[in-house]
Amino acid sequence: MSLRGLLIVVLTLVLAGCSWRAPQAPQDNYLMHVVLVWLKQPGHAEHRRQIVEASRQLAAIPGVRELRVGPVVSSERAVVEDSYDVALSMRFDDAEALQAYLQHPLHVETVKTRFMPIMQRYQVIDFGSP
């Protein structure tokens, strides 16, 4: 092989190694259930902790694929909603799994006995895979 042919082969291999494809997100179906909680006593550290602790127990309910919970992160940015105290984010496979979760005795009891006594209000946002 000539020097020119070798150079073409080497450059082709180098350039082929430089190609890039954006990573593809998994194409699974999901439904996200987000809950923002405002306390009767805004900023009350112990009540925030109680909501977080009670929420973590909800992960044991069948159908909950993932549960994240935590206190608000304050922000100076005007576009950031930071007036709530605690946020929960849960992932389900579909609307049926979410509905079963909402009717599950542990969820009903937790909301009634652990959330309602210290919660002023809440806002729910549900969204899913296209």
N, C-alpha and C positions, 0 to 999 in steps of 0.2 A: 504494500500500500504506500502511496506517495505521502509526502509530508503534508501536502494540501488536503488529501483525503482524510488523513489522521486528524488534522485540525478541524475539519468539518464534523467528523464523528464526535470529537471531544466537545466542541461547542454545542452540538445538538444535545448531547447528554447533560451538559451544564445548564442549558436553557430549559430543558425538560424538567430538571430538578428544581427550577425556580418557579414553576407554575404553582398557582395557589387557588384553592376553592374555599369559599366561606363554609364554616361548619354548619351542618344542617341540624336544626332542632328536631328532637324526636316528634313523630307525628301521632302521638297518643291523644286520646280524647280526655278532656278534663273539664271540671267545673270548679272554679275558685269561689269560695264563700268568705268574704271579708266583713268583719264586724268592728266598728269603732264604738268605744264605750266612754261615755262621760259620767263621772262620778257625782254624787250629791255634794261631796266635799272635794272640789277640784284640787288635784295635786296631792291628795292624802296618800302618803307613801305606803302605809299599811293596807289600805283598801286597794291600791294598785297591786300590791303583792298578792292579796287574796284573789283578785280577779285572775291574775297570771297563774297562780297555783291551781285554782279551780278549772281554768281553761285547759291546762295540761292534762288533766284527768280525762277530758273529752276525747283525747286521742285513742282511748281504748274502745270507743264505739265502733262497731263494724262499719266499714265503708269509708272511714277517714283514712286517706292515703298519706296525708302530711298535715301537720299542725304547727304553726309558728305563732308565738304570742310574745308581746313585750310592751313596755311603757312607751309613751310618745317620745320622739326625739324633737326637741324644740329647734326652731329654725328662724332665721332673720328674713328668709325669702318670703315675700308676700304671697306667692302662689302655693306655698306649702300649708296644708291644713294641719295645724298643731294645737287645736283647742281641745281635743279629746285627751283622755288619760291613758287608755290601753287599746291596742289593736290586736285582733286575731285574724289569721289567714289560714284557711283550711282547703285542702284539695280533695275532690271527690272524682269518681269516674264519670258520673252522669247525674242528671236531675233526680232520678229515682234514689240514688244513694244519698243525696242531700236530703230528700224528703224523709227517708227512713231515719237519718240522723236526727232531724228536727223533731221526730215523734218518739225517739228512743227515750226510755224512762230516765236514764242518767242525764241526758241533755235537759229534759223537762225539769227534773228535780234540781239540777245545778243552777239553771236560770232562776227558778222560783226561790230557792233557799240561799244561794250564794251571791247571785248577781243583783236581783231585784232589791234587796234591803239596802244596798249601798250605791246603786246605779240610778242616775238621774234620767238618762236616755241612752239610746244606741241607734246606730245607722248601719244598715246592711248593704253591701255591694256584691252582687253575684255576676260573674262573667265566665265564659267558657271558650273552648277551642272552636275555631270556625268550622 
